[in-house]
Amino acid sequence: MDDPITRRLADESEIRNLVARLAHLADFAPVLDEYLGYFTEDAVWEYSEASRAMVTDGRPGLRVEGRAAIAADRQRLRGVGFQGPGTNTFHVNTTLAVRVVGEDEAEAESYWLFVSGQDPPQVQKIGRYRDRFRRTAGGWKLAHREVTPNAM
C-alpha cells in the first residue's frame, strides 16, 4: 500500500480486530495457541502501579513478561475457572482508540468490562487497557498491555 492514509486505516483495522480476537479467544478458545500468537515473544502484561492493590483474583504476579509466562498465567487462570470455555465469562472491550505512531509501532486505549454468570450475567469489574503494538513479519502483535481496573 503506497497511500499512507489507506495503510494507516488498514493498520488500525488489523489492530482493532486483534484486540477483539484476544477477548474472544480468552473466553472461548479450547487451546491457547491462536491467542498466544497475537503476542510478541517479549510481550508484557501488567497491572498499573496505581491499581495493584485492587487486584483480587489471586494473581501471584502483577507483571508477566514474555509469551511463555503469559501462556502459563492464562493456563493458571483457566485452571481456577477465571476464564476460558465453560466459565461463562466474557471480556468486553469498548471505546477502542487506536493510534499508529510509527512505521511499525502503534498504541491503543480502551475500556473493558469483565462479565460473568448466567442468570443474569453481571459486570464484575471494569477498567482500562493501555496497549502497545509492534508490526512483525506475521502482522501486528500486542507487545505491552497495562491493565487498570476501576473500583466498583
TORLUMDO-858550 format. One line per field, with one value per atom (N, C-alpha, C): residue number from 1; atom name; x, y, z. Coordinates in steps of 0.02 Angstrom, whole numbers, plus 32768, in hexadecimal, padded with zeros to 4 digits. Layout:
<pts>
selum	NUM, ...
fifi	CA, ...
east	X, ...
north	Y, ...
up	Z, ...
</pts>
This chain:
<pts>
selum	1, 1, 1, 2, 2, 2, 3, 3, 3, 4, 4, 4, 5, 5, 5, 6, 6, 6, 7, 7, 7, 8, 8, 8, 9, 9, 9, 10, 10, 10, 11, 11, 11, 12, 12, 12, 13, 13, 13, 14, 14, 14, 15, 15, 15, 16, 16, 16, 17, 17, 17, 18, 18, 18, 19, 19, 19, 20, 20, 20, 21, 21, 21, 22, 22, 22, 23, 23, 23, 24, 24, 24, 25, 25, 25, 26, 26, 26, 27, 27, 27, 28, 28, 28, 29, 29, 29, 30, 30, 30, 31, 31, 31, 32, 32, 32, 33, 33, 33, 34, 34, 34, 35, 35, 35, 36, 36, 36, 37, 37, 37, 38, 38, 38, 39, 39, 39, 40, 40, 40, 41, 41, 41, 42, 42, 42, 43, 43, 43, 44, 44, 44, 45, 45, 45, 46, 46, 46, 47, 47, 47, 48, 48, 48, 49, 49, 49, 50, 50, 50, 51, 51, 51, 52, 52, 52, 53, 53, 53, 54, 54, 54, 55, 55, 55, 56, 56, 56, 57, 57, 57, 58, 58, 58, 59, 59, 59, 60, 60, 60, 61, 61, 61, 62, 62, 62, 63, 63, 63, 64, 64, 64, 65, 65, 65, 66, 66, 66, 67, 67, 67, 68, 68, 68, 69, 69, 69, 70, 70, 70, 71, 71, 71, 72, 72, 72, 73, 73, 73, 74, 74, 74, 75, 75, 75, 76, 76, 76, 77, 77, 77, 78, 78, 78, 79, 79, 79, 80, 80, 80, 81, 81, 81, 82, 82, 82, 83, 83, 83, 84, 84, 84, 85, 85, 85, 86, 86, 86, 87, 87, 87, 88, 88, 88, 89, 89, 89, 90, 90, 90, 91, 91, 91, 92, 92, 92, 93, 93, 93, 94, 94, 94, 95, 95, 95, 96, 96, 96, 97, 97, 97, 98, 98, 98, 99, 99, 99, 100, 100, 100, 101, 101, 101, 102, 102, 102, 103, 103, 103, 104, 104, 104, 105, 105, 105, 106, 106, 106, 107, 107, 107, 108, 108, 108, 109, 109, 109, 110, 110, 110, 111, 111, 111, 112, 112, 112, 113, 113, 113, 114, 114, 114, 115, 115, 115, 116, 116, 116, 117, 117, 117, 118, 118, 118, 119, 119, 119, 120, 120, 120, 121, 121, 121, 122, 122, 122, 123, 123, 123, 124, 124, 124, 125, 125, 125, 126, 126, 126, 127, 127, 127, 128, 128, 128, 129, 129, 129, 130, 130, 130, 131, 131, 131, 132, 132, 132, 133, 133, 133, 134, 134, 134, 135, 135, 135, 136, 136, 136, 137, 137, 137, 138, 138, 138, 139, 139, 139, 140, 140, 140, 141, 141, 141, 142, 142, 142, 143, 143, 143, 144, 144, 144, 145, 145, 145, 146, 146, 146, 147, 147, 147, 148, 148, 148, 149, 149, 149, 150, 150, 150, 151, 151, 151, 152, 152, 152
fifi	N, CA, C, N, CA, C, N, CA, C, N, CA, C, N, CA, C, N, CA, C, N, CA, C, N, CA, C, N, CA, C, N, CA, C, N, CA, C, N, CA, C, N, CA, C, N, CA, C, N, CA, C, N, CA, C, N, CA, C, N, CA, C, N, CA, C, N, CA, C, N, CA, C, N, CA, C, N, CA, C, N, CA, C, N, CA, C, N, CA, C, N, CA, C, N, CA, C, N, CA, C, N, CA, C, N, CA, C, N, CA, C, N, CA, C, N, CA, C, N, CA, C, N, CA, C, N, CA, C, N, CA, C, N, CA, C, N, CA, C, N, CA, C, N, CA, C, N, CA, C, N, CA, C, N, CA, C, N, CA, C, N, CA, C, N, CA, C, N, CA, C, N, CA, C, N, CA, C, N, CA, C, N, CA, C, N, CA, C, N, CA, C, N, CA, C, N, CA, C, N, CA, C, N, CA, C, N, CA, C, N, CA, C, N, CA, C, N, CA, C, N, CA, C, N, CA, C, N, CA, C, N, CA, C, N, CA, C, N, CA, C, N, CA, C, N, CA, C, N, CA, C, N, CA, C, N, CA, C, N, CA, C, N, CA, C, N, CA, C, N, CA, C, N, CA, C, N, CA, C, N, CA, C, N, CA, C, N, CA, C, N, CA, C, N, CA, C, N, CA, C, N, CA, C, N, CA, C, N, CA, C, N, CA, C, N, CA, C, N, CA, C, N, CA, C, N, CA, C, N, CA, C, N, CA, C, N, CA, C, N, CA, C, N, CA, C, N, CA, C, N, CA, C, N, CA, C, N, CA, C, N, CA, C, N, CA, C, N, CA, C, N, CA, C, N, CA, C, N, CA, C, N, CA, C, N, CA, C, N, CA, C, N, CA, C, N, CA, C, N, CA, C, N, CA, C, N, CA, C, N, CA, C, N, CA, C, N, CA, C, N, CA, C, N, CA, C, N, CA, C, N, CA, C, N, CA, C, N, CA, C, N, CA, C, N, CA, C, N, CA, C, N, CA, C, N, CA, C, N, CA, C, N, CA, C, N, CA, C, N, CA, C, N, CA, C, N, CA, C, N, CA, C, N, CA, C, N, CA, C, N, CA, C, N, CA, C, N, CA, C, N, CA, C, N, CA, C, N, CA, C, N, CA, C, N, CA, C, N, CA, C, N, CA, C, N, CA, C, N, CA, C
east	802A, 8000, 802C, 8027, 804F, 802E, 7FED, 7FC8, 7FCC, 7FE9, 7FF1, 7FAF, 7F7B, 7F3A, 7F1C, 7F1F, 7F04, 7F2B, 7F6C, 7F95, 7F84, 7F7D, 7F6D, 7F29, 7EF8, 7EB6, 7EB7, 7EDE, 7EE5, 7F08, 7F3B, 7F5E, 7F2E, 7F09, 7EDA, 7EA6, 7E8E, 7E5C, 7E79, 7EB6, 7ED6, 7EDE, 7EF2, 7EFB, 7EB8, 7E84, 7E42, 7E2B, 7E36, 7E24, 7E4F, 7E8E, 7EBA, 7E9F, 7E8D, 7E73, 7E33, 7E07, 7DC8, 7DD6, 7E02, 7E11, 7E2F, 7E5A, 7E77, 7E40, 7E0E, 7DD6, 7DAF, 7D9F, 7D79, 7D9E, 7DDF, 7E06, 7E11, 7E18, 7E20, 7DE3, 7DA9, 7D6B, 7D59, 7D68, 7D4C, 7D7D, 7DBB, 7DEA, 7DF9, 7DF0, 7DFE, 7E48, 7E73, 7EBB, 7ED3, 7F0C, 7F22, 7F52, 7F5E, 7F90, 7F82, 7F45, 7F35, 7F39, 7F1E, 7F20, 7F69, 7F94, 7FDA, 7FFE, 7FE7, 8005, 7FFB, 7FCF, 7FC4, 7FF2, 801F, 804F, 8094, 80BC, 8103, 8124, 815E, 8182, 8192, 81A1, 81B6, 817D, 8140, 8106, 8104, 80E6, 80DE, 8094, 807A, 8035, 803C, 8024, 802D, 7FF3, 7FEB, 7FBB, 7FDE, 7FBB, 7FD8, 7FEB, 801E, 8036, 7FFE, 7FD6, 7FA1, 7F6A, 7F64, 7F2B, 7F3F, 7F7C, 7F92, 7F6F, 7F5D, 7F3B, 7EF4, 7ED8, 7E92, 7E8C, 7EC4, 7EC2, 7EAF, 7E79, 7E5F, 7E56, 7E73, 7E68, 7E9E, 7EC6, 7EF7, 7F35, 7F43, 7F7E, 7FBE, 7FEC, 802B, 8058, 8053, 807C, 8051, 8060, 8039, 805B, 8094, 80B8, 80D0, 80B9, 80CB, 80F1, 812E, 8159, 8168, 815C, 816B, 812F, 812C, 80F3, 80EC, 8123, 811F, 8102, 8115, 80FA, 80B0, 809E, 8057, 802F, 804A, 8028, 801D, 8050, 804A, 8016, 8015, 7FE5, 7F9E, 7F93, 7F50, 7F3A, 7F67, 7F56, 7F42, 7F65, 7F54, 7F0E, 7EFF, 7EBD, 7E86, 7E94, 7E63, 7E5B, 7E92, 7E8F, 7E65, 7E62, 7E39, 7DF4, 7DE3, 7DA1, 7D95, 7DCA, 7DC3, 7DB2, 7DC9, 7DBA, 7DC0, 7DA5, 7DAB, 7D68, 7D67, 7D29, 7D08, 7CC6, 7CA0, 7C9C, 7CBF, 7CBF, 7C89, 7C66, 7C34, 7C51, 7C8D, 7CAD, 7CB4, 7CB1, 7CB6, 7CE2, 7D15, 7D3E, 7D22, 7D07, 7CE7, 7D12, 7D2A, 7D50, 7D23, 7D2D, 7D04, 7D2C, 7D13, 7D32, 7D7C, 7D8B, 7DD0, 7DE9, 7E1E, 7E3F, 7E85, 7E93, 7ED3, 7EF9, 7F3A, 7F66, 7FA4, 7FAF, 7FEE, 8020, 8056, 8085, 80C9, 80D0, 810D, 8102, 8135, 8130, 811C, 8137, 812C, 8113, 80F9, 80E1, 809C, 8075, 8032, 8021, 7FEE, 7FD6, 7F8A, 7F6C, 7F23, 7F0F, 7ED5, 7EB5, 7E6E, 7E56, 7E11, 7DF8, 7DB7, 7D98, 7D89, 7D88, 7D74, 7D43, 7D19, 7CEB, 7CF7, 7CF9, 7CFE, 7CBA, 7C98, 7C54, 7C55, 7C30, 7C2B, 7BE6, 7BD8, 7B98, 7B67, 7B2D, 7AFB, 7AB7, 7AA0, 7A5A, 7A54, 7A5E, 7A79, 7AC4, 7AE7, 7B2E, 7B36, 7B6C, 7B76, 7BBD, 7BC3, 7C05, 7C27, 7C60, 7C87, 7CBC, 7CDB, 7D10, 7D0D, 7D26, 7D2F, 7D74, 7D8C, 7DCD, 7DE3, 7E24, 7E41, 7E7E, 7E86, 7EC3, 7EE9, 7F2A, 7F58, 7F87, 7F83, 7FA7, 7FDB, 8011, 8042, 8049, 804F, 8053, 8092, 80A9, 80E3, 80D2, 80E4, 80DB, 8113, 8100, 8131, 8127, 8150, 8148, 8104, 80E7, 80A6, 806C, 8078, 8044, 804D, 801B, 801E, 8016, 803D, 803B, 8038, 801A, 8018, 805B, 807B, 80BD, 80B9, 8086, 8080, 8037, 801E, 7FDB, 7FDF, 7FC8, 7FC2, 7F78, 7F67, 7F22, 7F15, 7EE2, 7ED0, 7E88, 7E7C, 7E37, 7E1F, 7DDF, 7DC1, 7D9A, 7D98, 7D70, 7D27, 7D02, 7CBA, 7C94
north	7FC5, 8000, 803E, 8064, 80A0, 80DC, 80DD, 8116, 8113, 8146, 8144, 8142, 8162, 8162, 811C, 80FD, 80B9, 8089, 8090, 8064, 806E, 80AD, 80BA, 809B, 80A4, 8088, 803B, 801D, 7FD4, 7FBD, 7FE1, 7FD0, 7FD6, 800D, 8015, 7FDE, 7FCB, 7F96, 7F53, 7F44, 7F06, 7F05, 7F3E, 7F42, 7F3C, 7F5B, 7F55, 7F0C, 7EE9, 7EA2, 7E79, 7E8A, 7E67, 7E6D, 7EA9, 7EB5, 7E8D, 7E8E, 7E68, 7E1D, 7E07, 7DBF, 7DA6, 7DCE, 7DBB, 7DAF, 7DDB, 7DD2, 7D93, 7D88, 7D4C, 7D0D, 7D0B, 7CCE, 7CC3, 7CF8, 7CF0, 7CCC, 7CD9, 7CBD, 7C79, 7C6E, 7C33, 7C03, 7C16, 7BE9, 7BAC, 7B70, 7B33, 7B2C, 7B44, 7B47, 7B8E, 7B9F, 7BE5, 7BF6, 7BC8, 7BD5, 7C13, 7C1A, 7C55, 7C94, 7C92, 7CCB, 7CE2, 7CB3, 7CC5, 7CDE, 7CCA, 7CE1, 7D2B, 7D4B, 7D94, 7DBD, 7D9D, 7DC0, 7DBB, 7DF0, 7DEB, 7DBB, 7DA0, 7D72, 7D93, 7DD4, 7DF7, 7E20, 7E0F, 7E35, 7E3B, 7E71, 7E7E, 7E8A, 7E6A, 7E74, 7E89, 7EC5, 7EDB, 7F06, 7F07, 7F34, 7F76, 7FAD, 7FEE, 7FF4, 801A, 8024, 803D, 806B, 8089, 8057, 8021, 7FF4, 7FB2, 7FA6, 7F65, 7F4F, 7F7C, 7F69, 7F52, 7F63, 7F51, 7F0C, 7EED, 7EAC, 7E77, 7E54, 7E24, 7DDE, 7DCF, 7D8D, 7D5B, 7D69, 7D3A, 7D33, 7D63, 7D5E, 7D64, 7D35, 7D3B, 7D71, 7D7D, 7DB0, 7DE4, 7E22, 7E57, 7E72, 7E56, 7E66, 7E23, 7E13, 7DD4, 7DE6, 7DCC, 7DDF, 7DA2, 7DAA, 7D76, 7D4B, 7D35, 7D0D, 7CCD, 7CAD, 7C6E, 7C7A, 7CB0, 7CC0, 7CD3, 7CF6, 7D07, 7CC7, 7C98, 7C57, 7C34, 7C32, 7C11, 7C35, 7C77, 7C9D, 7C90, 7C8D, 7C80, 7C39, 7C09, 7BC4, 7BC2, 7BE8, 7BEB, 7C09, 7C3F, 7C5E, 7C2F, 7C09, 7BD7, 7BA0, 7B8E, 7B5A, 7B6B, 7BAB, 7BC1, 7BD9, 7BD0, 7BE2, 7C2C, 7C53, 7C9B, 7CAE, 7C87, 7C94, 7C54, 7C56, 7C1C, 7BFA, 7BCA, 7BA7, 7B89, 7B91, 7B75, 7B9F, 7BD8, 7C02, 7C37, 7C3F, 7C73, 7CB8, 7CC4, 7D06, 7D26, 7D68, 7D8E, 7DCB, 7DD3, 7E0F, 7E3D, 7E76, 7EA4, 7EE2, 7EF0, 7F2D, 7F60, 7F9F, 7FD4, 8014, 8044, 8086, 8081, 8058, 804B, 8083, 80A3, 80D7, 80BF, 80B8, 809F, 80D8, 80DC, 810D, 80EA, 80EF, 80D6, 810E, 8100, 8134, 812E, 80FF, 80F6, 80C1, 80B5, 8083, 803E, 802C, 7FEA, 7FEB, 8023, 8029, 804A, 8034, 8051, 804B, 8071, 806E, 8074, 805E, 8062, 8069, 8086, 8089, 8070, 804A, 8034, 8028, 8027, 8012, 7FC8, 7FA5, 7F5F, 7F53, 7F21, 7F09, 7EBE, 7EA4, 7E5C, 7E46, 7E1D, 7E08, 7DBD, 7DA7, 7D60, 7D4E, 7D0D, 7CF4, 7CE7, 7CCC, 7CBA, 7CD9, 7CDD, 7CF0, 7D2B, 7D66, 7D7E, 7D87, 7D8D, 7D9F, 7DE3, 7DEC, 7E2B, 7E45, 7E86, 7EA5, 7E9E, 7E7D, 7E71, 7EA7, 7EBB, 7EEE, 7F17, 7F54, 7F80, 7F9F, 7FB9, 7FD9, 7FF1, 7FFB, 8017, 7FEF, 7FE4, 7FC8, 8000, 8000, 8029, 7FF7, 7FF5, 7FC3, 7FE2, 7FBC, 7FCE, 7F91, 7F9F, 7F6B, 7F74, 7F3C, 7F3D, 7F16, 7F32, 7F0F, 7EDB, 7E9E, 7E67, 7E4A, 7E1B, 7DF9, 7DD7, 7DC4, 7DA4, 7DD4, 7E15, 7E47, 7E69, 7E91, 7EB5, 7E84, 7E90, 7E67, 7E96, 7E7D, 7EA2, 7E9B, 7ED4, 7ED4, 7EE5, 7F0B, 7F20, 7F32, 7F16, 7F29, 7F3D, 7F7A, 7F92, 7F90, 7F6D, 7F64, 7F8F, 7FB8, 7FE2, 7FD4, 7FA9, 7F9F, 7FDB, 7FEA, 8020, 8000, 8022, 800A, 800D, 7FDB, 7FD9, 7FE0
up	8000, 8000, 8000, 7FCC, 7FC7, 7FE7, 7FE9, 8005, 8051, 8072, 80BB, 80E1, 80C7, 80EA, 80E7, 80AD, 80A6, 80D3, 80D4, 80FF, 8148, 815E, 81A4, 81B6, 818B, 8197, 8199, 816D, 816D, 81AD, 81C3, 8201, 823D, 8240, 8277, 8278, 823E, 823A, 8252, 823D, 8253, 82A0, 82BC, 8304, 8329, 8310, 832E, 832E, 82F7, 82F4, 8323, 832B, 8359, 83A1, 83B5, 83F9, 8404, 83D3, 83D8, 83DB, 83B1, 83AE, 83F0, 840E, 844F, 8483, 8484, 84B4, 84A4, 8465, 8452, 8465, 8455, 8462, 84AC, 84D3, 851C, 8539, 851E, 8539, 851B, 84DB, 84B9, 8498, 8490, 846D, 8498, 847C, 84A3, 84B3, 8487, 8494, 8487, 84A2, 84A0, 8467, 843A, 8406, 83DD, 83C3, 839B, 83C5, 8401, 8430, 843A, 844A, 8457, 8419, 83DE, 83A0, 8394, 83B9, 83B1, 83DE, 8403, 842E, 8410, 8419, 8408, 8439, 8426, 8453, 8495, 8494, 84D1, 84EF, 84E0, 84F8, 8543, 855B, 85A3, 85B0, 85E4, 85FC, 8645, 8654, 8699, 86B1, 86F2, 8711, 8720, 8716, 8723, 876C, 8779, 87BE, 87EB, 87D2, 87FB, 880D, 87E6, 87F1, 8812, 8821, 8839, 8879, 88A4, 88E2, 88D5, 889B, 888D, 886C, 8859, 8838, 886B, 885E, 8890, 8873, 883A, 881D, 882F, 8861, 887A, 8850, 8825, 87FA, 8824, 881A, 883E, 8821, 87DF, 87C0, 879E, 87AA, 878B, 874D, 873D, 86FF, 86E3, 86A8, 8688, 8648, 8642, 860A, 85DE, 859E, 856D, 855D, 851E, 8507, 8530, 8540, 8567, 85AC, 85CC, 860E, 860A, 85D5, 85CB, 85C1, 859B, 8590, 85D3, 85FD, 863F, 866A, 8668, 868F, 8678, 8636, 861C, 862B, 862A, 863D, 8687, 86B0, 86F7, 8700, 86DC, 86E1, 86CA, 8697, 8681, 86B6, 86D4, 8707, 8744, 8754, 878E, 8778, 8738, 871F, 8716, 8710, 8707, 86C0, 868F, 864A, 8622, 85E6, 85B9, 85AE, 8581, 8570, 85AE, 85B1, 85E8, 8627, 8628, 8665, 8664, 862D, 8626, 8635, 861C, 8623, 85DF, 85DF, 85A1, 85AE, 8584, 8584, 854E, 8562, 8533, 852E, 84F1, 84E4, 84C2, 84D5, 84B7, 84B4, 8492, 8489, 8478, 8447, 8432, 8404, 8419, 83F0, 83DF, 839E, 8385, 8364, 8372, 8353, 8338, 82F8, 82DB, 82E5, 8309, 831D, 82FA, 82CF, 82A9, 8274, 824E, 8219, 8234, 826E, 8289, 82D2, 82E8, 832C, 832E, 835E, 8368, 83B2, 83C5, 840A, 8409, 843F, 8443, 848C, 8496, 84D7, 84CE, 84FE, 84FC, 8543, 854A, 8589, 8582, 85BB, 85BB, 85F3, 85E8, 861A, 8620, 865C, 8667, 8681, 8659, 8667, 8675, 86A8, 86B5, 86CF, 86CC, 86E5, 86AD, 86BF, 868D, 8699, 86D5, 86E4, 8713, 8700, 86C0, 86C5, 868C, 868F, 86B0, 86D6, 86F8, 86EC, 86E9, 86E3, 8727, 8727, 8764, 876F, 8738, 873B, 86FB, 8701, 86C7, 86CC, 8695, 8697, 8653, 864E, 8611, 85FD, 85BC, 85A0, 857E, 8588, 8560, 853E, 84FD, 84D6, 84A9, 849D, 846A, 843C, 83FC, 83C9, 83A0, 8384, 8358, 8319, 82E0, 82A1, 829C, 828B, 8281, 823B, 822A, 81E9, 81E5, 821F, 8222, 822D, 8227, 8232, 8276, 8288, 82C8, 8302, 8337, 8374, 83B0, 83E6, 8424, 8447, 8455, 8475, 84BF, 84D3, 8519, 8527, 855E, 8574, 85BD, 85CC, 8610, 8621, 8656, 866B, 86A8, 86A6, 86DF, 86F1, 8723, 8739, 8761, 875C, 8784, 87BE, 87F5, 882E, 881C, 8831, 8823, 8863
</pts>
